[in-house]
Amino acid sequence: MPPTDASTDADAGPAPQPAGAAEDTLDLHLPDGLLSLLAESAPEPGPPGPGDSDGDSAAGRPAGQDLLDSPGDWAPATTALGQFRLLPVTPERDLALLTRWMNDPAVAAFWELAGPEHVTAAHLRRQLDGDGRSVPCLGVLGRTPMSYWEIYRADLDPLARHYPARPHDTGIHLLIGGVADRGRGVGTTLLRAVADLVLDHRPQCPRVIAEPDLRNTPSVSAFLSAGFRFHAEVDLPDKRAALMVRDRALRNLL
């Protein structure tokens, strides 16, 4: 189970922001490799074919080989903030940026990954070297990488021991990297967009699940505003969490 969540709509957390933090976080010098990727047009997958209902990916992989239906291949989402896409993390390209975000006090208060690059690298490696049940992604708004996401199979995660999981439940973790993107509804907009991406591209997924720290009230509020409902309080090994659920059946009602 990925360990924690982070603030979404607000600059939340017990530690205050250091002077100049917004300046430092927003002064992004993107690697050439990332710029090249962003310059390319993302291919738009067609609707799921008949074989996809059993878990086959659009690329024709055997059922079960791709546990999350390739988030990197999902079409971008059009939001009120602009076009948004998920870009699977490549440590060689993204590690410095992600380490910088993990050392922001508001993020570190909940993710607990502050420190040198090897701390963030180890967290990423556990996912990238695994069986694909969790995919770490950059969230790219327009051409700017501004958030970090983990899309994971909640029903195959240790989290499933703590709630009545259903097959193909899909979980999300989020942190907003830029201080200027917090506290103005960005998290809510992107949470709704990513939940819709999951439901659109994972036809077997009945629900999108999240488990923000109960103390992180801005994060819980952002999930509620994004169409999630509060299901229960759950005691996890590292936190007391608010179990948030966005149901496929209710996606157009909340």
C-alpha positions as CSV (number, residue, x, y, z in Angstrom):
1,M,0.0,0.0,0.0
2,P,1.6,3.3,-1.0
3,P,2.1,5.1,2.3
4,T,0.4,8.4,2.3
5,D,-1.5,11.2,0.6
6,A,-0.7,14.9,0.2
7,S,-2.4,18.2,0.2
8,T,-4.5,18.8,-2.9
9,D,-6.5,22.0,-2.9
10,A,-4.7,23.7,0.0
11,D,-1.2,24.2,1.3
12,A,-1.9,21.9,4.2
13,G,0.3,20.3,6.8
14,P,1.8,21.0,10.1
15,A,5.0,22.6,8.7
16,P,4.9,26.1,7.3
17,Q,6.2,27.0,3.9
18,P,9.7,28.4,3.9
19,A,10.2,31.9,2.4
20,G,10.5,31.7,-1.4
21,A,9.1,28.2,-1.6
22,A,6.6,29.1,-4.3
23,E,9.4,30.7,-6.4
24,D,11.6,27.6,-6.0
25,T,8.9,25.1,-6.9
26,L,7.6,27.0,-9.9
27,D,11.1,27.6,-11.4
28,L,11.0,24.4,-13.5
29,H,13.8,23.7,-15.9
30,L,12.4,20.7,-17.8
31,P,14.8,18.0,-19.1
32,D,15.1,17.8,-22.8
33,G,13.6,14.3,-22.7
34,L,10.4,15.5,-21.0
35,L,10.1,18.4,-23.4
36,S,10.3,16.1,-26.4
37,L,7.6,13.8,-24.9
38,L,5.3,16.8,-24.3
39,A,5.9,18.1,-27.8
40,E,4.5,14.8,-29.2
41,S,0.8,14.4,-29.7
42,A,-0.5,11.7,-27.4
43,P,-2.3,9.0,-29.4
44,E,-6.0,8.8,-28.7
45,P,-7.1,5.2,-28.0
46,G,-10.3,4.1,-29.5
47,P,-13.2,2.7,-27.5
48,P,-12.6,-0.7,-25.8
49,G,-13.0,-3.6,-28.2
50,P,-15.0,-6.7,-27.4
51,G,-12.0,-8.5,-25.9
52,D,-11.2,-5.6,-23.6
53,S,-14.0,-6.5,-21.2
54,D,-11.9,-9.3,-19.8
55,G,-9.0,-7.0,-19.0
56,D,-7.2,-7.0,-22.5
57,S,-5.4,-3.8,-23.1
58,A,-5.8,-1.7,-26.3
59,A,-2.4,-3.0,-27.4
60,G,-3.7,-6.6,-27.4
61,R,-1.9,-7.7,-24.3
62,P,-3.2,-10.9,-22.7
63,A,-5.7,-10.5,-20.0
64,G,-4.1,-10.0,-16.6
65,Q,-0.7,-8.8,-18.0
66,D,-1.6,-5.2,-17.7
67,L,-3.3,-4.7,-14.3
68,L,-4.2,-1.1,-14.9
69,D,-4.9,-0.8,-18.6
70,S,-1.9,1.3,-19.4
71,P,-2.5,4.8,-17.9
72,G,0.2,6.2,-20.1
73,D,-1.9,5.4,-23.1
74,W,-5.0,7.1,-21.9
75,A,-6.3,10.1,-23.9
76,P,-5.7,13.5,-22.3
77,A,-8.6,15.0,-20.3
78,T,-10.0,18.4,-21.2
79,T,-10.6,20.4,-18.0
80,A,-11.5,24.0,-17.1
81,L,-7.8,24.5,-16.5
82,G,-6.6,23.1,-19.8
83,Q,-5.6,19.8,-21.2
84,F,-4.4,17.3,-18.6
85,R,-2.6,14.0,-19.2
86,L,-0.8,11.3,-17.1
87,L,2.8,10.6,-18.1
88,P,4.3,7.5,-16.5
89,V,7.4,8.4,-14.4
90,T,10.9,7.7,-15.8
91,P,13.3,8.1,-12.9
92,E,16.2,9.2,-15.1
93,R,14.1,12.1,-16.3
94,D,11.9,12.9,-13.4
95,L,13.7,12.1,-10.2
96,A,15.1,15.5,-9.5
97,L,11.7,17.2,-9.9
98,L,9.9,14.6,-7.7
99,T,12.6,14.8,-5.0
100,R,12.1,18.6,-4.9
101,W,8.4,18.2,-4.4
102,M,8.8,15.5,-1.7
103,N,11.0,18.0,0.2
104,D,8.3,20.6,0.3
105,P,7.3,20.7,4.0
106,A,3.5,20.6,3.1
107,V,4.1,17.4,1.1
108,A,6.6,15.8,3.4
109,A,4.2,16.1,6.3
110,F,2.0,13.4,4.7
111,W,4.2,11.5,2.2
112,E,7.2,11.2,4.6
113,L,9.7,11.0,1.7
114,A,11.8,14.1,2.4
115,G,15.5,13.6,2.0
116,P,18.0,13.0,-0.8
117,E,17.2,11.6,-4.2
118,H,17.7,8.0,-3.2
119,V,14.7,8.2,-0.8
120,T,12.3,9.1,-3.6
121,A,14.1,6.7,-6.0
122,A,13.5,3.8,-3.7
123,H,9.8,4.7,-3.4
124,L,9.5,4.8,-7.2
125,R,11.5,1.6,-7.7
126,R,9.2,-0.5,-5.6
127,Q,6.4,0.4,-8.0
128,L,8.4,0.3,-11.3
129,D,10.0,-3.1,-10.4
130,G,6.7,-4.6,-9.3
131,D,4.0,-6.5,-11.1
132,G,2.2,-3.3,-12.4
133,R,-0.4,-3.0,-9.7
134,S,0.8,0.6,-9.1
135,V,1.9,3.0,-11.8
136,P,3.6,6.3,-10.8
137,C,2.8,9.2,-13.1
138,L,3.5,12.9,-13.6
139,G,0.4,15.0,-14.0
140,V,1.0,17.4,-16.9
141,L,-1.3,20.4,-17.3
142,G,-0.8,21.9,-20.8
143,R,3.0,21.5,-21.1
144,T,3.8,21.8,-17.4
145,P,4.4,18.9,-15.1
146,M,2.7,20.1,-11.9
147,S,1.5,17.0,-9.9
148,Y,2.4,13.4,-9.0
149,W,-0.1,10.6,-9.1
150,E,-0.1,6.9,-8.2
151,I,-2.8,4.9,-9.9
152,Y,-3.0,1.5,-8.2
153,R,-5.2,-1.6,-7.9
154,A,-6.8,-1.1,-4.5
155,D,-8.3,-4.6,-4.6
156,L,-4.7,-6.1,-4.9
157,D,-3.2,-3.7,-2.3
158,P,-2.9,-4.2,1.4
159,L,-5.6,-1.6,1.7
160,A,-8.1,-4.3,0.7
161,R,-7.6,-5.8,4.2
162,H,-9.2,-2.7,5.7
163,Y,-12.4,-2.3,3.6
164,P,-14.8,-4.5,1.6
165,A,-12.9,-4.4,-1.7
166,R,-14.5,-5.2,-5.0
167,P,-12.6,-6.7,-8.0
168,H,-10.8,-4.0,-10.0
169,D,-11.3,-1.2,-7.5
170,T,-8.7,1.4,-8.5
171,G,-7.0,3.7,-6.1
172,I,-5.4,7.1,-6.6
173,H,-2.8,9.1,-4.6
174,L,-2.1,12.7,-5.5
175,L,0.3,15.5,-4.6
176,I,0.3,19.0,-6.2
177,G,3.9,20.1,-6.7
178,G,3.5,23.8,-7.2
179,V,2.6,26.0,-4.2
180,A,0.7,28.4,-6.5
181,D,-1.5,25.5,-7.7
182,R,-2.8,24.9,-4.2
183,G,-5.8,26.5,-2.5
184,R,-7.7,27.5,-5.7
185,G,-9.6,24.4,-6.7
186,V,-6.9,22.8,-8.9
187,G,-6.9,19.6,-6.9
188,T,-10.6,19.2,-7.1
189,T,-10.6,19.7,-10.9
190,L,-7.9,17.2,-11.4
191,L,-9.2,14.6,-9.0
192,R,-12.5,14.6,-10.9
193,A,-10.7,14.4,-14.3
194,V,-8.4,11.5,-13.2
195,A,-11.3,9.6,-11.7
196,D,-13.2,10.0,-15.0
197,L,-10.1,8.8,-16.9
198,V,-10.0,5.7,-14.7
199,L,-13.7,4.9,-15.2
200,D,-13.5,5.6,-18.9
201,H,-10.5,3.5,-19.6
202,R,-11.0,0.7,-17.1
203,P,-14.5,-0.7,-17.9
204,Q,-14.2,-3.3,-15.2
205,C,-13.5,-0.8,-12.4
206,P,-16.7,-0.3,-10.3
207,R,-15.2,2.4,-8.0
208,V,-12.3,4.8,-7.6
209,I,-10.9,4.7,-4.1
210,A,-8.8,7.1,-2.1
211,E,-7.6,7.1,1.5
212,P,-6.3,10.6,2.5
213,D,-5.1,11.1,6.0
214,L,-8.0,12.1,8.1
215,R,-6.0,15.1,9.5
216,N,-5.6,16.5,6.0
217,T,-9.0,18.2,5.9
218,P,-8.2,20.2,2.7
219,S,-7.5,17.0,0.9
220,V,-10.7,15.3,2.2
221,S,-12.6,18.4,1.1
222,A,-11.1,18.3,-2.4
223,F,-12.2,14.6,-2.8
224,L,-15.7,15.4,-1.7
225,S,-15.9,18.4,-4.1
226,A,-14.6,16.1,-6.9
227,G,-17.6,13.7,-6.6
228,F,-16.2,11.2,-4.0
229,R,-18.3,10.2,-1.0
230,F,-17.0,9.6,2.5
231,H,-17.3,5.9,3.2
232,A,-15.6,5.3,6.5
233,E,-12.7,6.0,8.8
234,V,-10.1,3.2,8.5
235,D,-7.0,2.5,10.7
236,L,-4.1,1.9,8.4
237,P,-0.6,0.9,9.6
238,D,0.7,4.5,9.1
239,K,-2.4,6.7,9.5
240,R,-6.0,7.0,10.3
241,A,-7.6,7.6,6.9
242,A,-10.8,8.8,5.4
243,L,-11.9,6.2,2.9
244,M,-13.3,8.1,-0.1
245,V,-15.2,6.4,-2.9
246,R,-16.4,7.5,-6.3
247,D,-18.9,5.0,-7.7
248,R,-19.3,4.4,-11.4
249,A,-23.0,4.2,-10.9
250,L,-23.1,7.7,-9.3
251,R,-20.4,9.4,-11.4
252,N,-23.0,11.7,-13.1
253,L,-24.9,12.5,-9.9
254,L,-22.1,13.7,-7.6
